[in-house]
Amino acid sequence: MNSSSPDSYSNRPNRGRRPKQKKKFVKSGAANARWFAFRALQANREREVFVSRILDDQFKAMTIPSVDRKMATELANEAVRRRETIDIILTSFVTRGRDNVEADLWTILQLGCLQLACLSHIAKHAAVHETVQLCETINKGQAKPFVNGVLRNIERSIISREVFDDISLADLGPRQLPLLSLKGSDKKYEVATFNRGLFQGDSLAVPFDRELSSTGRFSAFGRHQFLRAPVSATAIPEDC
């Protein structure tokens, strides 16, 4: 056999070259997207790492369908931006003190509450079921009834959603959560109404850009975000 033949080259050791690692392929599925988002939020909580960095690392290590990449990015980013609003809602539905809820379980609850209260385009049954399944993924299967109960109660508490071209924040009641939706140049406001008073009706608590503003597109809407202050135990009658 000629020493310069292709076969002779294929038998030579590959010196000085590291074999290229193949990316792991991940089948499409919303459960995967929620898992990637959870891991990003977990790292953000534990190590104060930007969620975008953790997501990028996951996306580089695996071949992830674009639909799942998009959903994971939306969940992680929105959970960080709306964290204070989500925590206000959760505090009203979690009967035990937050200090008595494991950090990872609270992160799972944040993901579920986000989808139910703030992301109306996500199917509610999937938001609850797939988020509860994350308990199994982190070996906390015994917590599934607790997480399921909290999320089901939040789901049932939202009695209506209305979309407006414009809203007056002064007209919002203690049951109402306003959400800004931007699709290109189209701006809409969605108001989710709960069956109980969760928010203080006459104030918006912190600067707008702390929750929603990630680009200059939001600056035109002023310095107030759609974060509602919590209602005190005696501020709102139960049947209000």
Buried (B, 14 or more C-beta within 10 A) or exposed (E): EEEEEEEEEEEEEEEEEEEEEEEEEBEEBBBBBBBBBBBBBBBBBEEEBBBBEBBEBBBEEBEBBEEBBEBBBBBBBBBBBBBBBBBBBBEBBBEEEEEEBEEBBBBBBBBBBBBBBBBBEBEBEEBBBBBBBBBEBBEBEEBBEBBBBBBBBBBEBBEEEEEEEEBEBEEBBBBBBBBBEEEEEEBBBBBBBBEBBBBBBEEBBBEBBBBBBEEEEBEEBEEBBBBBBBBEEEEBEEEE
